[in-house]
Amino acid sequence: MEHVIMSVAFLLGIAAIPTIFILRGPIGRGLADRIARRGGAADGERVERLDREVQELRAELSEVHERLDFTERMLAQQREAGRLSAPGTSPRAGGM
């Protein structure tokens, strides 16, 4: 019985060496690519959904940026009006 176990272990060891070289080569890379693509449909839908969300967030950020620019311009105008107004008059009295 011990000889049978040793023989099987020896044959498995001999078979493992070429298997390792085959799987580490182009055939192994091809198998890995094929396995990775199995979830492709679900992953593709997820990527499209995430892409739409990113586009929506970019549009929202752009709108917020425009509002910030507008607010900064209004504050700058108020500061300038305050500097240019005559002493003793309120900056709001200038028509704002």
C-alpha positions as CSV (number, residue, x, y, z in Angstrom):
1,M,0.0,0.0,0.0
2,E,2.8,2.3,0.8
3,H,4.3,1.8,-2.7
4,V,1.0,2.8,-4.3
5,I,0.9,6.1,-2.3
6,M,4.5,6.8,-3.2
7,S,3.8,6.1,-6.9
8,V,0.7,8.4,-7.0
9,A,2.6,11.2,-5.2
10,F,5.5,10.8,-7.7
11,L,3.1,10.9,-10.7
12,L,1.3,13.9,-9.3
13,G,4.6,15.7,-8.7
14,I,5.7,15.0,-12.3
15,A,2.3,16.2,-13.7
16,A,2.4,19.4,-11.5
17,I,5.6,20.8,-13.1
18,P,4.2,21.1,-16.7
19,T,0.8,22.2,-15.4
20,I,2.5,25.1,-13.6
21,F,4.3,26.2,-16.7
22,I,1.2,25.9,-18.8
23,L,-1.0,27.9,-16.4
24,R,1.7,30.6,-16.0
25,G,2.0,31.1,-19.7
26,P,-0.4,32.5,-22.3
27,I,-2.9,29.7,-21.8
28,G,-3.2,30.5,-18.1
29,R,-3.6,34.2,-18.9
30,G,-6.3,33.4,-21.4
31,L,-8.1,31.3,-18.8
32,A,-7.8,34.0,-16.2
33,D,-9.2,36.6,-18.7
34,R,-12.1,34.3,-19.5
35,I,-12.9,33.8,-15.8
36,A,-12.7,37.5,-15.2
37,R,-15.2,38.2,-18.0
38,R,-17.9,35.9,-16.6
39,G,-19.4,38.7,-14.6
40,G,-19.1,41.1,-17.5
41,A,-22.8,41.9,-18.0
42,A,-23.4,42.8,-14.4
43,D,-20.1,44.7,-14.2
44,G,-20.9,46.6,-17.4
45,E,-24.3,47.7,-16.1
46,R,-22.7,48.8,-12.8
47,V,-20.0,50.8,-14.6
48,E,-22.6,52.5,-16.8
49,R,-24.7,53.3,-13.7
50,L,-21.6,54.7,-11.9
51,D,-20.7,56.7,-15.0
52,R,-24.2,58.3,-15.0
53,E,-23.9,59.1,-11.3
54,V,-20.5,60.7,-11.9
55,Q,-21.9,62.8,-14.8
56,E,-24.8,64.0,-12.5
57,L,-22.4,64.9,-9.7
58,R,-20.2,66.8,-12.2
59,A,-23.3,68.8,-13.3
60,E,-24.3,69.5,-9.8
61,L,-20.8,70.6,-8.8
62,S,-20.7,72.9,-11.8
63,E,-23.9,74.5,-10.7
64,V,-22.6,75.0,-7.2
65,H,-19.4,76.5,-8.6
66,E,-21.5,79.0,-10.6
67,R,-23.4,79.9,-7.5
68,L,-20.2,80.4,-5.6
69,D,-18.8,82.6,-8.3
70,F,-22.0,84.7,-8.3
71,T,-21.9,85.1,-4.5
72,E,-18.2,86.1,-4.6
73,R,-19.0,88.7,-7.3
74,M,-21.9,90.1,-5.2
75,L,-19.7,90.3,-2.1
76,A,-16.9,92.1,-4.0
77,Q,-19.4,94.6,-5.4
78,Q,-20.7,95.3,-1.9
79,R,-17.1,95.9,-0.7
80,E,-16.4,98.2,-3.6
81,A,-19.6,100.1,-3.0
82,G,-18.6,100.5,0.6
83,R,-15.2,101.8,-0.3
84,L,-16.5,104.2,-2.9
85,S,-19.5,105.6,-0.9
86,A,-19.2,109.0,0.7
87,P,-18.3,109.0,4.4
88,G,-21.3,108.8,6.6
89,T,-23.6,107.1,4.0
90,S,-24.6,103.5,4.0
91,P,-23.5,101.2,1.2
92,R,-27.1,100.1,0.8
93,A,-28.3,103.6,0.2
94,G,-26.6,103.5,-3.2
95,G,-29.5,101.6,-4.8
96,M,-28.8,98.1,-3.8
